[in-house]
Amino acid sequence: MYPRNEKRAWRRCIVIFWALAQCVGCGHRAAPEAAALNPSPTPTVMAPFTWAEVVQSYSRVRDYTCLYEKQERAISNGETQTIRFAFRKPFDVRCDWLDDRGRVDQTAVYRAGANDGRVLVRRTGLGALLGTLRLDPHDPLALSDSRHAINEAGIGYIIERIDRELSQHRVELHYKGASQNDGEATDEVELVASGPPLSDLGGARRALVRLDRSLRLPVEVELYDDADTLIERHRFRHLRVNVGLDDAVFALP
């Protein structure tokens, strides 16, 4: 038997140890809850390039050819147009629209500083009876197949407009990761308007751009509106750069 005061001391020690054990246990149970309330942030995937590098890549391009496929919601309800496309700096463009059988249906040629600033247009079949038309690039007839004038066509125009939106802080660029386009390695970026829709990009709220990894040039661009509905899609397939295009390519004899 312990003296009474010693028993009280032991009881106090037991109470203290029990309280400490409860506190320690509570601490261990609370940790997962705290972790659930404050999850670790998802690491940001950094783009393996900057847009300035894309601009620099295009600065090394003298000319290029591709099979250009475009869809515009405002033109024929987004029906795909297939165009054999040739471009030479500073701004010579040739577009050969192809029909379902791959035959040329219409040709348009534009050369900056030539032909009095007109686009030369010639159709095949019965349309050939009209001969070669000389149209202002913004003439409604010249815009019947596109909501963009021919002097706004091509990869360089897209690069320039995105660069301007970025430099004026009207858009945020996010790297989405690696992707494939026609079996070729590409990198995908998303551009999201930080304010009003992007006037330089057809009034889009956001855009998806896929860039050829080796060329570091856009090969596909998709524009979406506020409802996240597709406005336009532009694909530059089988892109070949610096092929040595001559004046004959940009002439309609």
C-alpha positions in Angstrom: 0.0 0.0 0.0 1.2 3.5 -1.0 0.6 6.5 1.2 -2.4 8.5 0.2 -0.4 11.4 -1.2 1.7 9.1 -3.3 -1.4 7.5 -4.8 -2.7 11.0 -5.8 0.7 11.7 -7.4 0.5 8.4 -9.4 -3.1 9.2 -10.5 -2.0 12.7 -11.7 0.8 11.1 -13.7 -1.6 8.5 -15.3 -4.0 11.3 -16.3 -1.2 13.4 -17.8 0.2 10.4 -19.8 -3.4 9.6 -21.0 -3.9 13.2 -22.2 -0.5 13.3 -24.0 -1.4 10.0 -25.7 -4.7 11.5 -26.9 -3.0 14.6 -28.2 -0.4 12.6 -30.1 -3.1 10.4 -31.5 -5.2 13.3 -32.6 -2.1 14.8 -34.3 -1.6 11.6 -36.3 -5.2 11.5 -37.4 -5.3 15.2 -38.4 -2.3 15.0 -40.7 -4.1 13.2 -43.6 -7.1 15.6 -43.3 -4.7 18.6 -43.6 -3.0 17.0 -46.6 -6.5 16.5 -48.2 -7.4 20.1 -47.6 -4.0 21.3 -49.0 -3.1 18.9 -51.9 0.3 19.3 -53.5 0.0 21.6 -56.6 0.3 19.8 -60.0 3.7 20.7 -61.4 3.6 23.0 -64.4 4.9 21.4 -67.6 7.4 23.9 -69.2 7.4 24.3 -73.0 10.6 23.1 -74.6 10.7 26.4 -76.5 9.6 30.0 -76.5 7.4 31.8 -79.1 10.4 33.9 -79.9 12.1 30.7 -81.1 9.1 30.1 -83.4 9.5 33.6 -84.8 13.2 33.0 -85.3 12.5 29.7 -87.0 10.2 31.4 -89.5 12.8 34.1 -90.1 15.0 31.4 -91.7 12.3 30.4 -94.1 12.6 31.8 -97.7 9.7 29.8 -99.2 7.6 26.8 -98.6 4.9 24.5 -100.0 2.3 22.4 -98.4 -1.2 20.9 -98.7 -3.3 23.4 -97.0 -6.6 22.1 -95.5 -9.0 24.7 -93.9 -12.4 24.7 -92.4 -14.2 28.0 -91.6 -17.6 27.9 -89.9 -18.7 31.0 -91.8 -17.9 29.4 -95.2 -20.0 26.5 -96.4 -20.8 25.5 -92.8 -17.2 24.5 -92.2 -16.8 22.2 -95.2 -13.1 21.2 -95.7 -11.3 23.0 -98.5 -8.1 21.4 -99.8 -5.6 23.7 -101.4 -2.1 23.2 -102.9 -0.3 26.1 -101.4 3.0 27.8 -102.3 4.5 30.8 -100.5 7.6 32.9 -101.1 8.8 35.9 -99.1 8.2 38.8 -98.9 4.6 37.9 -99.9 4.0 35.8 -103.0 1.1 33.3 -102.7 -0.3 30.7 -105.0 -3.4 28.7 -104.1 -4.7 25.8 -106.2 -8.1 24.6 -104.9 -8.5 20.9 -105.5 -11.8 19.1 -106.1 -12.8 15.7 -104.7 -10.7 14.0 -107.4 -7.6 16.1 -106.6 -7.9 18.2 -109.8 -7.4 21.9 -109.8 -10.8 23.7 -109.6 -9.6 27.3 -109.1 -6.2 29.1 -108.9 -5.5 32.4 -107.2 -2.2 34.2 -107.3 -1.1 37.3 -105.2 2.2 39.1 -105.3 2.8 42.0 -102.9 3.7 45.1 -105.0 2.7 43.5 -108.3 -0.4 43.4 -110.5 -1.6 46.7 -109.0 -2.2 45.0 -105.7 -4.8 42.7 -107.2 -5.3 39.0 -106.8 -5.4 37.1 -110.1 -8.1 34.4 -110.1 -8.8 31.8 -112.8 -11.4 28.9 -112.7 -11.4 25.7 -114.7 -14.4 24.2 -116.5 -17.1 26.6 -117.5 -15.6 29.2 -115.2 -12.7 29.4 -117.5 -14.9 31.3 -119.9 -14.6 34.4 -117.6 -10.8 34.4 -118.2 -8.5 35.7 -115.5 -10.2 38.0 -113.0 -8.2 40.8 -111.3 -9.8 41.4 -107.9 -9.1 43.5 -104.8 -8.1 41.0 -102.1 -11.1 42.3 -100.0 -13.6 42.1 -102.8 -16.6 40.0 -101.8 -16.0 37.7 -104.8 -12.4 37.2 -103.7 -13.7 36.4 -100.2 -16.3 33.9 -101.3 -14.1 30.9 -100.3 -12.6 32.5 -97.2 -13.3 35.1 -94.6 -9.6 36.0 -94.7 -8.0 37.9 -97.6 -5.3 36.1 -99.5 -2.8 38.7 -98.2 -3.5 37.3 -94.8 -2.7 33.7 -95.8 0.0 31.4 -94.6 2.1 30.4 -91.6 3.9 33.7 -91.2 0.7 35.7 -90.7 -0.4 33.3 -87.9 3.0 33.5 -86.2 3.0 37.3 -86.4 -0.5 37.7 -85.0 0.2 35.4 -82.1 3.4 37.2 -81.4 1.6 40.5 -81.3 -1.1 39.1 -78.9 1.6 37.8 -76.6 3.7 41.0 -76.7 0.6 43.0 -75.7 -0.2 40.6 -72.9 -3.7 39.8 -74.3 -3.2 36.1 -74.2 -1.7 33.4 -72.0 0.3 30.5 -73.5 0.2 27.1 -72.0 2.2 24.1 -73.1 -0.1 21.0 -73.5 2.6 18.4 -74.3 3.8 16.3 -77.2 1.5 15.2 -79.9 1.4 13.7 -83.4 0.4 15.2 -86.7 0.4 13.1 -89.9 2.8 10.7 -88.0 5.3 13.5 -87.3 6.3 14.6 -83.8 4.7 17.9 -82.8 4.3 20.0 -79.7 0.9 21.5 -78.7 0.3 24.8 -77.1 -2.9 26.5 -76.0 -3.5 30.3 -76.1 -6.2 31.6 -73.9 -7.5 35.2 -74.1 -6.8 37.0 -70.8 -9.5 39.6 -71.7 -11.8 40.2 -74.6 -11.7 37.7 -77.5 -8.6 37.9 -79.7 -9.2 40.2 -82.6 -6.0 39.2 -84.3 -7.1 35.6 -84.2 -10.5 35.8 -85.7 -12.3 36.7 -82.5 -11.3 33.5 -80.8 -11.4 33.0 -77.0 -8.8 30.3 -77.3 -6.6 28.6 -79.8 -4.7 25.3 -80.1 -1.5 25.4 -82.1 0.5 22.3 -83.0 4.1 22.9 -84.1 6.4 20.6 -86.0 9.1 19.7 -83.5 12.0 19.7 -86.0 10.9 22.8 -88.0 9.4 24.6 -85.0 6.6 25.9 -87.2 2.8 25.7 -86.9 1.3 22.8 -88.9 -2.2 23.0 -87.4 -4.2 25.8 -85.8 -7.7 25.6 -84.3 -9.7 28.6 -83.1 -12.6 28.4 -80.6 -15.2 30.9 -79.6 -16.7 31.7 -76.1 -18.9 28.6 -76.3 -15.8 26.6 -77.1 -17.2 25.8 -80.5 -14.8 25.5 -83.4 -14.5 28.7 -85.5 -11.7 27.7 -87.9 -9.2 24.9 -88.4 -6.1 25.3 -90.6 -3.7 22.4 -91.4 -0.5 22.8 -93.2 0.3 19.2 -94.3 3.5 17.9 -95.9 5.2 21.2 -95.2 8.5 21.6 -97.1 10.6 24.7 -96.6 13.2 26.5 -98.7 12.5 24.5 -101.8 13.6 27.3 -104.2 10.3 28.5 -105.8 10.8 30.7 -108.8 8.7 33.4 -110.5 6.9 30.9 -112.8 5.1 29.5 -109.7 3.4 32.8 -109.1 2.3 33.6 -112.6 -0.9 32.8 -114.5 0.1 32.6 -118.2 
